[in-house]
Amino acid sequence: AVLLAAAVEGATSLRDGLLDLGRQDPQAFRQHAHTGGGHICSRLAFYSATVVPLFVDILRALADARPDEYLPDLALSLSNFAIWLAENGQRHAALAPAQEAVTIRRALADARPDEYLPDLAGSLTNLAIWLVDSGQVDAALRHAEEATDIFRALADASPDAYLPDLAGSLTNLADHRARGGQYQSALAPAQEAVDIFHAFAEAEPDAYLPSLAASMNNLASRLAENGREADVIRSWEATIADLTADSSRSFLIVAYARYLLRLSETVAGVRLIVTVLTNPQLPVPVAAEARITLREQWRQSPQVVEDACRTASYTFPDFMS
């Protein structure tokens, strides 16, 4: 409430007040700058394009005077500023703060690797994504490779903590390689990501099934780029079959159906959705996703959906009446 009142009065008073607070009482400053355990910049990000970079400016001034104390906060602020820019359609503008965050975190990680290597890897990952979007694929690949190497080393030491991060990094690396025309070399990281997320989805399905589905979509795209369409089907079917829980298999079948529908494989995709919906034990969230998908497809191809329902003896949903 104090920050919002100051923001209304004007950015200058807000800057001066926070600067004074940061100089006199760093702990109190961080309590204001962080909201409920969130990140610097997050609290006021949606109010004004002026307030967001203002936090970066405040922390830069504090870090200039007391680098040991405030450089990590400046790096976090820059990283969140870059994310804010990207989420607001300014991905090219996000490159400068993202690169500066990488530079700071690299120096921090050199001095204290145990504490700052994960942050460096995260910043490298974000920067690589925005570099690819800006057409700088070679630079993006260098950063993505480095992020993957860091997460692999971290996962070797603490697998439960960092294997999911490694898998996410591998998925991004595969996508970046493919966008750079390296279709063959994109396959291995894509497959490794699937293998990691599969193991985690078995243990914690609610947390990791969405990641498994995303990594399967990525692998399927990489296989198709290499002319291995038959392997796309086999990969989806094998991954689904290897899941122990029926609810997990149903979740991934819906993801597979949506993949097919995006490829305009309408009949096959709709049949999978209807098959899932005939399961009386289908979990409510999976059933809801399947019904949404079926409704979307019915609007585009009503006859295909109606024929699939009749073939499976599935009662027409309310939206089709």
Secondary structure per residue as TSV (DSSP state, phi and psi in degrees):
chain	resnum	aa	ss	phi	psi
A	1	A	-	360.0	-39.3
A	2	V	H	-62.2	-45.0
A	3	L	H	-64.2	-41.7
A	4	L	H	-65.4	-40.1
A	5	A	H	-62.5	-42.9
A	6	A	H	-64.3	-37.6
A	7	A	H	-63.7	-36.6
A	8	V	H	-66.2	-38.6
A	9	E	H	-65.8	-30.3
A	10	G	-	143.2	148.1
A	11	A	H	-64.2	-32.8
A	12	T	H	-62.9	-47.4
A	13	S	H	-65.3	-35.7
A	14	L	H	-63.3	-46.2
A	15	R	H	-61.5	-48.8
A	16	D	H	-62.4	-42.2
A	17	G	H	-64.9	-42.2
A	18	L	H	-72.0	-35.6
A	19	L	H	-61.2	-46.5
A	20	D	H	-61.6	-42.0
A	21	L	H	-63.5	-42.4
A	22	G	H	-63.9	-35.8
A	23	R	H	-73.3	-35.5
A	24	Q	H	-92.0	-35.0
A	25	D	-	-148.4	83.4
A	26	P	H	-55.1	-37.7
A	27	Q	H	-64.7	-44.5
A	28	A	H	-65.3	-37.9
A	29	F	H	-58.7	-45.1
A	30	R	H	-68.2	-32.0
A	31	Q	H	-64.2	-34.9
A	32	H	H	-75.5	-41.0
A	33	A	H	-75.4	-25.4
A	34	H	S	-105.5	138.2
A	35	T	S	-114.8	113.5
A	36	G	T	55.1	39.3
A	37	G	T	81.4	6.0
A	38	G	-	-80.3	-156.5
A	39	H	-	-115.5	154.9
A	40	I	T	-55.5	139.8
A	41	C	T	87.0	-22.2
A	42	S	T	-70.6	-33.9
A	43	R	T	-65.0	-42.1
A	44	L	T	-108.1	6.6
A	45	A	T	-58.1	-35.7
A	46	F	T	-85.9	-2.3
A	47	Y	T	-86.7	-38.0
A	48	S	-	-163.6	140.4
A	49	A	T	-69.6	-13.3
A	50	T	T	-81.8	-38.7
A	51	V	H	-68.5	-37.4
A	52	V	H	-61.4	-55.9
A	53	P	H	-66.1	-19.2
A	54	L	H	-62.6	-39.4
A	55	F	H	-63.9	-37.6
A	56	V	H	-62.5	-43.8
A	57	D	H	-62.2	-42.3
A	58	I	H	-61.7	-47.8
A	59	L	H	-70.6	-29.1
A	60	R	H	-65.5	-41.2
A	61	A	H	-65.4	-41.5
A	62	L	H	-66.2	-39.6
A	63	A	H	-70.2	-32.0
A	64	D	H	-62.3	-38.6
A	65	A	H	-82.5	-36.2
A	66	R	-	-137.5	73.3
A	67	P	H	-61.1	-41.4
A	68	D	H	-59.7	-32.1
A	69	E	H	-87.0	-36.6
A	70	Y	H	-115.3	-7.9
A	71	L	H	-60.2	-42.2
A	72	P	H	-59.4	-38.6
A	73	D	H	-67.5	-38.0
A	74	L	H	-63.4	-43.1
A	75	A	H	-61.7	-41.8
A	76	L	H	-63.9	-42.7
A	77	S	H	-62.9	-43.9
A	78	L	H	-62.7	-42.2
A	79	S	H	-62.1	-44.4
A	80	N	H	-70.0	-32.7
A	81	F	H	-62.7	-43.8
A	82	A	H	-62.2	-43.1
A	83	I	H	-62.1	-43.2
A	84	W	H	-60.5	-43.9
A	85	L	H	-61.0	-46.1
A	86	A	H	-63.0	-42.0
A	87	E	H	-68.9	-17.8
A	88	N	T	-104.5	25.2
A	89	G	T	79.7	13.4
A	90	Q	-	-114.4	59.4
A	91	R	T	-66.4	-36.4
A	92	H	T	-66.8	-40.3
A	93	A	T	-66.1	-23.1
A	94	A	T	-70.7	-16.9
A	95	L	H	-63.0	-42.9
A	96	A	H	-64.0	-52.7
A	97	P	H	-65.4	-33.0
A	98	A	H	-65.2	-41.1
A	99	Q	H	-66.5	-39.3
A	100	E	H	-65.7	-38.2
A	101	A	H	-62.1	-40.5
A	102	V	H	-62.2	-44.7
A	103	T	H	-60.1	-46.4
A	104	I	H	-65.6	-46.6
A	105	R	H	-68.7	-27.5
A	106	R	H	-66.0	-43.1
A	107	A	H	-64.8	-41.2
A	108	L	H	-64.1	-41.2
A	109	A	H	-69.3	-32.0
A	110	D	H	-62.5	-37.9
A	111	A	H	-82.1	-38.3
A	112	R	-	-138.7	75.1
A	113	P	H	-60.6	-40.2
A	114	D	H	-59.6	-32.7
A	115	E	H	-87.5	-35.5
A	116	Y	H	-116.4	-7.1
A	117	L	H	-61.3	-41.2
A	118	P	H	-59.8	-40.2
A	119	D	H	-65.0	-40.6
A	120	L	H	-60.9	-44.8
A	121	A	H	-61.9	-40.6
A	122	G	H	-63.8	-41.6
A	123	S	H	-66.0	-39.8
A	124	L	H	-62.0	-40.1
A	125	T	H	-61.3	-48.8
A	126	N	H	-62.3	-44.9
A	127	L	H	-60.9	-41.2
A	128	A	H	-60.3	-41.7
A	129	I	H	-61.4	-45.1
A	130	W	H	-74.2	-29.0
A	131	L	H	-65.8	-42.3
A	132	V	H	-60.0	-45.3
A	133	D	H	-63.1	-24.3
A	134	S	T	-92.7	5.3
A	135	G	T	84.8	7.0
A	136	Q	-	-97.6	68.9
A	137	V	H	-67.7	-41.9
A	138	D	H	-60.6	-45.1
A	139	A	H	-65.0	-39.9
A	140	A	H	-61.2	-41.1
A	141	L	H	-64.4	-39.0
A	142	R	H	-60.7	-44.8
A	143	H	H	-69.1	-40.1
A	144	A	H	-66.0	-39.2
A	145	E	H	-63.3	-42.9
A	146	E	H	-64.8	-42.8
A	147	A	H	-60.6	-41.8
A	148	T	H	-64.2	-42.4
A	149	D	H	-61.4	-41.1
A	150	I	H	-66.0	-48.2
A	151	F	H	-64.3	-32.1
A	152	R	H	-66.6	-43.0
A	153	A	H	-64.1	-41.5
A	154	L	H	-64.4	-39.8
A	155	A	H	-69.6	-32.2
A	156	D	H	-61.5	-36.6
A	157	A	H	-83.8	-36.8
A	158	S	-	-138.4	78.5
A	159	P	H	-60.8	-42.5
A	160	D	H	-63.2	-34.3
A	161	A	H	-79.5	-34.9
A	162	Y	H	-120.9	-7.9
A	163	L	H	-60.7	-40.7
A	164	P	H	-61.1	-38.0
A	165	D	H	-64.3	-39.5
A	166	L	H	-61.8	-43.9
A	167	A	H	-62.0	-42.6
A	168	G	H	-62.8	-39.7
A	169	S	H	-65.3	-39.0
A	170	L	H	-64.9	-40.2
A	171	T	H	-60.8	-45.7
A	172	N	H	-63.2	-41.1
A	173	L	H	-61.7	-43.6
A	174	A	H	-60.4	-43.8
A	175	D	H	-64.4	-43.0
A	176	H	H	-65.1	-41.2
A	177	R	H	-61.7	-42.3
A	178	A	H	-64.0	-41.0
A	179	R	H	-68.0	-19.9
A	180	G	T	-92.6	8.1
A	181	G	T	83.4	7.5
A	182	Q	-	-93.3	66.2
A	183	Y	T	-65.8	-41.9
A	184	Q	T	-66.7	-44.1
A	185	S	T	-74.7	-9.6
A	186	A	T	-78.8	-16.9
A	187	L	H	-68.3	-45.8
A	188	A	H	-61.2	-50.1
A	189	P	H	-64.8	-33.2
A	190	A	H	-63.8	-42.9
A	191	Q	H	-68.7	-40.0
A	192	E	H	-63.4	-38.8
A	193	A	H	-61.4	-43.1
A	194	V	H	-60.5	-44.9
A	195	D	H	-60.7	-41.8
A	196	I	H	-67.6	-49.3
A	197	F	H	-66.5	-29.5
A	198	H	H	-61.8	-46.1
A	199	A	H	-62.7	-41.4
A	200	F	H	-71.5	-35.7
A	201	A	H	-66.2	-30.7
A	202	E	H	-64.9	-41.3
A	203	A	H	-81.4	-39.6
A	204	E	-	-135.1	75.4
A	205	P	H	-60.2	-41.1
A	206	D	H	-61.5	-35.3
A	207	A	H	-81.3	-33.9
A	208	Y	H	-119.6	-6.9
A	209	L	H	-61.2	-40.9
A	210	P	H	-59.9	-38.2
A	211	S	H	-68.2	-37.8
A	212	L	H	-63.1	-43.3
A	213	A	H	-62.1	-42.6
A	214	A	H	-63.7	-41.5
A	215	S	H	-69.0	-31.3
A	216	M	H	-68.7	-40.0
A	217	N	H	-59.4	-41.2
A	218	N	H	-64.9	-47.0
A	219	L	H	-61.6	-42.3
A	220	A	H	-60.2	-41.4
A	221	S	H	-64.2	-40.9
A	222	R	H	-67.0	-40.1
A	223	L	H	-63.8	-43.2
A	224	A	H	-63.2	-37.8
A	225	E	H	-63.7	-25.2
A	226	N	T	-95.1	13.2
A	227	G	T	73.0	22.6
A	228	R	-	-108.9	58.0
A	229	E	H	-61.7	-37.7
A	230	A	H	-63.3	-35.2
A	231	D	H	-70.7	-24.3
A	232	V	H	-60.4	-49.4
A	233	I	H	-63.7	-45.9
A	234	R	H	-61.7	-38.8
A	235	S	H	-66.1	-46.7
A	236	W	H	-59.4	-49.2
A	237	E	H	-64.5	-39.6
A	238	A	H	-67.9	-41.5
A	239	T	H	-65.0	-40.6
A	240	I	H	-64.2	-46.9
A	241	A	H	-64.5	-30.2
A	242	D	T	-77.3	-11.2
A	243	L	-	-76.7	135.0
A	244	T	-	-76.8	-45.8
A	245	A	S	-79.5	136.4
A	246	D	H	-61.2	-38.0
A	247	S	H	-64.8	-36.0
A	248	S	H	-68.1	-41.9
A	249	R	H	-61.1	-42.1
A	250	S	H	-62.1	-42.8
A	251	F	H	-56.6	-47.2
A	252	L	H	-74.0	-28.8
A	253	I	H	-63.2	-41.0
A	254	V	H	-62.9	-41.2
A	255	A	H	-62.5	-41.2
A	256	Y	H	-63.5	-42.4
A	257	A	H	-61.5	-42.9
A	258	R	H	-64.6	-35.5
A	259	Y	H	-60.9	-46.6
A	260	L	H	-62.3	-40.8
A	261	L	H	-65.1	-36.2
A	262	R	H	-64.0	-26.2
A	263	L	T	-89.4	8.4
A	264	S	T	65.6	22.7
A	265	E	-	-85.7	69.3
A	266	T	H	-65.7	-48.2
A	267	V	H	-62.3	-48.1
A	268	A	H	-63.2	-42.7
A	269	G	H	-65.3	-44.6
A	270	V	H	-64.7	-41.0
A	271	R	H	-61.2	-39.7
A	272	L	H	-62.9	-43.6
A	273	I	H	-61.4	-46.4
A	274	V	H	-64.4	-39.3
A	275	T	H	-59.9	-43.3
A	276	V	H	-61.3	-42.7
A	277	L	H	-68.9	-18.4
A	278	T	T	-78.4	-6.9
A	279	N	-	-77.7	113.6
A	280	P	T	-68.5	-17.4
A	281	Q	T	-96.6	13.2
A	282	L	-	-63.0	128.0
A	283	P	-	-59.5	146.9
A	284	V	H	-56.9	-46.1
A	285	P	H	-62.4	-38.8
A	286	V	H	-68.1	-41.5
A	287	A	H	-61.2	-40.8
A	288	A	H	-63.7	-44.3
A	289	E	H	-63.6	-41.0
A	290	A	H	-64.6	-42.5
A	291	R	H	-65.6	-40.3
A	292	I	H	-60.2	-45.0
A	293	T	H	-63.0	-42.9
A	294	L	H	-64.8	-41.1
A	295	R	H	-63.1	-43.9
A	296	E	H	-58.8	-41.9
A	297	Q	H	-73.3	-34.1
A	298	W	H	-62.0	-35.9
A	299	R	H	-64.6	-30.1
A	300	Q	H	-91.2	-38.8
A	301	S	-	-137.5	70.7
A	302	P	H	-60.1	-38.4
A	303	Q	H	-65.9	-39.9
A	304	V	H	-61.7	-44.0
A	305	V	H	-66.3	-44.3
A	306	E	H	-64.1	-40.8
A	307	D	H	-64.4	-40.5
A	308	A	H	-65.3	-39.4
A	309	C	H	-64.3	-42.2
A	310	R	H	-64.3	-44.2
A	311	T	H	-61.2	-37.5
A	312	A	T	-90.1	3.2
A	313	S	T	55.4	40.3
A	314	Y	-	-101.3	124.5
A	315	T	-	-60.8	133.5
A	316	F	-	-56.6	130.0
A	317	P	-	-63.3	162.7
A	318	D	G	-56.5	-37.9
A	319	F	G	-67.2	-12.9
A	320	M	G	-96.4	-2.6
A	321	S	-	-86.5	360.0
